[in-house]
């Protein structure tokens, strides 16, 4: 029997997709940094990719939507949201 404490890196709240767990910001930042080093891409390019992926999902799930509102805060996800807004505006 394993008596180890459960990982606190993953947040056990409602998930949009059971295959994509929600991750605490500190761990996500570490993973993003490792990805950028491993694949030799700037973090800005990673942010652009995240925005493009989010926009693709929005278009897939709401193909007939003519109006999009993007609300962002000051954190790192704000840049992803601005990328989504830019793509929606095009």
N, C-alpha and C positions, 0 to 999 in steps of 0.2 A: 504494500500500500504506500502511496506517495503522500507524505504529509507536508510537502513544500507549499509555501504561500503562493497564491495565484499571482501572476504578473500584474503589476499596476501600470504597465505601459499602455495597455489597451483599456479603453473605457467601456464598461459593460452597459451601454444604453442602447436604445432603439437604433437599429442599423438599416440603412436604405437597402443594402445588398449584403446578405449574410456572408458573402465571400470577401467583403471589404470592411474589415473592422475599423472602428474609429480609433485613432492613435493620439496620444498626448503630444502637444506641440513640441516639447523638448526632444522626444524620440524622432518625430517627423523631421525636425531640423537636422538631426544627426544623419538620418537616412538620406535626406536631400544632399547634404554636404558630401557624403560618401559617393553618391551617384554622380555628382558633378566631377569629383576627382577621378573616379573610375572611368567615366566616359569622356572626360576632358571637355566638358561644356560649361559655359558660364551659368550661374544661377538664374540670370535673366532669361536665358533660353529655356531653362526648365520651367520657369514661370509662364512663358509664352505657350509652351506645350500643354501645361495644365489648363490654361485658359481656352486653348483650342479644343481640348478634350471635353471640357465642361460645355462649351458652346455646341459641340457635336451632339452631346447628350440632350441638351435643351431642344435642339432641332429635331432630334429623333423622337422625343416624347411629346413635343408640342409643335408639330409641323405646320399647323394652321395659325399659329399665334403671330399676330402682326405687331404687338406691343411688348416690349421687354423692359423691365425695371431692374437695375442692378444696384444693390445697396452694399457699400463696402465700408470697412473700418480702417484703422491705421495699421493693422498688423500685416504680416506677409501675405495673407490671403487677399488683402485689398488689391494687390498687384494682379493677382489672378482674376479678380472680379473686374478690374479695369480692362484687362485683355478681353474678357467676355463682352463687356460693353462696347469695346472698339469693334469687335467682330460683328456684334449685333447691329451696329450702326452702318456697316458696309452694305 
